[in-house]
């Protein structure tokens, strides 16, 4: 479950950066509909998986809110990735 959540988290973060790249003019506006749809699906999947993982792992409400906040802050998927990798390491021990 956490491995899938990690993958979705990284993909969602990268798609968010791609959307911001269009806004900043680094990527052509021709790709807005494709990037927007992809990011929207990944964003919704991220929110559902964070809710499910927090319930299954019995994380606090603060952790869940920080995960939600990380979905709208650029580059915040990197600390989330570190957090999830540590959680996976705890599970294996």
N, C-alpha and C positions, 0 to 999 in steps of 0.2 A: 504494500500500500504506500509506504513512504518513498519507495524507489520511483513509483509512478508519479507521486506528488512532486518529487524532486525534478523529474523530467518536465512535467507540465509547468512547474515554477520557472525553470530556465527558459523554456520556449515562450512562455507568456512575457517574461522580462525582455527577451530579445525582440518579440513582436512589438512590444511597447516602444522600445528604442527605434524600431523601424518606422513606426507611426510618427514618432518625434522627428525622425530624419526627414520625412516628407514635409513636416511642418517647417523645419529649418531650411529646406530647399536642397538637401543632399541627395534625395531620391525624387524621381519624377512623380508628379501628381497623377500620372496615368495608373499608378499602382494603388491608389487610395482605396478603391473598392475591395480589391483582393486582400490588401493588408488589414483593412478595417474589419472585414468578415473573419479573417483568421484570428486577429487579436480578440475580437468579441467572443468567439467560441472558446478560445484559450482562457480568456478572463473569466467567463462563467464557469468553466471546468475547474479553474484554479480556486474560485470561491467555494464551489461545492466540495472539492477535495480537501481544502483547508478546514472546512467545517467538519467533514467526516473524519479526517485525521486527528483533529483536536479532540473530538469525542472519543475516538478509539484509543488515543494515547493518553487521555485524561489530562490534557494541558489546561492551564488556567484561562480564564476569559481574557486576561491581559495578553497572553500569547496569541490567542485567536485574533484579537483586535490589532496586534502588531503585524500579524500575517496579512490581515485585510488592508492595513495601511501600506504595507510593502507592495501591494499590487498596484498602487497608484503613484508611487515614488520611483522615479528613474534610478536605475542601478541598485535598487533595494533587493532585487532578487539574489544578489551576491551574498549579503548576510543571511538571507533565508536559506540559501544553499549550504552555507557553513553550519547553520543551526540544524538543518535536516540531516546533514552528514554526521554530525555529532549524535543526533538522536538514533540514527541507524547503527552507529558504533556501540551505543549503549545497549541496544537490543541484542546485538551479537554476543555480548559478554555474558 
